Amino acid sequence: MSKLPTAKHGVMQISPYVGGKSKVDGAVKPLKLSSNENPWGPSPKAKAAFEREAQNLHRYPDGGHLALREAIGAAYNLPASQVICGAGSDELIGILVHAFAGAGDEVLFHEHAFLMYRIYTLANGATPVAAGEKNLTVDVDALLDAVTEKTKIVFVANPNNPTGSMIPFTDIKRLRARLPEQVILGLDAAYAEYMEHADYADGCELARTSNTVVFHTFSKIYGLSGLRLGWAYARAEIIDIMNRVRSPFNVNTPALAAGIAAVLDQDYIASMRQKNSLERARVTQAIAALGYTIVPSHTNFLLVKFGTEVEAMNRHLMARGIIVREVANYGLPEYLRISIGTTEENTVLLDALASFTRQGAA
Ligand SMILES: *Cc1c(COP(=O)(O)O)cnc(C)c1O
């Protein structure tokens, strides 16, 4: 065999991202609560739009995403010219890092932040820096203390995955005000549409007047994870730079069409927010009644502490065809992350949790 080529600096430090499992041995139709998907699926209008595009698959998509950007602009009250679309917000997070950070630069985020920030940082030869959190919640002061001359981007997921915790917009504004002007603040608002907290904002207001980029996705409340669609909003100059490194046809035709229909159906999104909120309250209460600690969640998933019983509980659930997410790779080995399902699914989950015999229990 010929000698192997060596990967670029940083690449071999990446632990490949492992998505939520979707299969379990023996279960014909497992219950998947491992990827924070919308269990009710997308708006029927989005499905219809997707099906219509089956007739157009031989044509290239609109590489400028104009109609989708206009629909997003209308729904979120933003200028379409300052919106960029991608194959999931993951791609856009990658584009931002690729365009702004390289060898010698630092990309800062918080301890239990979404893993893709670290992965894209390493892939671009830059240095990832993680600041501590407080009570599994973003600590603005710890982030500010970790800023150096080399810091190019600071990522905050608000609310965060996998913790489910959030910080008020007051704190985000304080972070922005104290960051050096030229440092980019990347606000990952993947769960923004689930938010009901009075002092929450996705940060688009800050993006109008500062170097702030706000990321949204169609994978969570919009129920289109399989299509791969996300968007970001920032000042025109940043969007221009991101567009220079974007692949020309990064979003496919059915995704563009379904995305337009989905984002224009905000009544559906409001009903999803309400359903999730009711189920989240029910599941939270029932799990708490079983004696487990839950991080207060603002999202469509719960981070539950099982302590030393975490592996036994995970096996117990798998044996019943229920797949949840292990989060040891996030530095949370005593926890499992459980997505909120439909009412029926949650009942199956709660019955399974209740049938687990706790060690030390009678
Ligand atoms: C799910 C998720 C994303 C993005 O998902 P895409 O499917 O790539 O749009 C981004 N950030 C966080 C925090 C998430 O949980």
The ligand as a Tripos MOL2 file, in Angstrom:
@<TRIPOS>MOLECULE
LIG
   15    15     1     0     0
SMALL
NO_CHARGES

@<TRIPOS>ATOM
      1 C1        -30.5780   20.8440   15.7860 C.3       1 LIG1
      2 C2        -29.6530   21.9830   16.0470 C.ar      1 LIG1
      3 C3        -29.0500   22.7180   15.0240 C.ar      1 LIG1
      4 C4        -29.1700   22.4940   13.5910 C.3       1 LIG1
      5 O1        -29.6370   21.6360   12.9350 O.3       1 LIG1
      6 P1        -29.7470   21.5710   11.3550 P.3       1 LIG1
      7 O2        -30.5350   20.3520   11.1810 O.co2     1 LIG1
      8 O3        -28.3630   21.5140   10.8160 O.co2     1 LIG1
      9 O4        -30.4320   22.8210   10.9230 O.co2     1 LIG1
     10 C5        -28.2420   23.7780   15.3390 C.ar      1 LIG1
     11 N1        -28.0330   24.1280   16.5930 N.ar      1 LIG1
     12 C6        -28.5900   23.4780   17.6130 C.ar      1 LIG1
     13 C7        -28.3250   23.9400   18.9780 C.3       1 LIG1
     14 C8        -29.4070   22.3870   17.3760 C.ar      1 LIG1
     15 O5        -29.9320   21.7060   18.3980 O.3       1 LIG1
@<TRIPOS>BOND
     1     1     2 1
     2     2     3 ar
     3     2    14 ar
     4     3     4 1
     5     3    10 ar
     6     4     5 1
     7     5     6 1
     8     6     7 2
     9     6     8 1
    10     6     9 1
    11    10    11 ar
    12    11    12 ar
    13    12    13 1
    14    12    14 ar
    15    14    15 1
@<TRIPOS>SUBSTRUCTURE
     1 LIG1         1 GROUP 0 **** ****
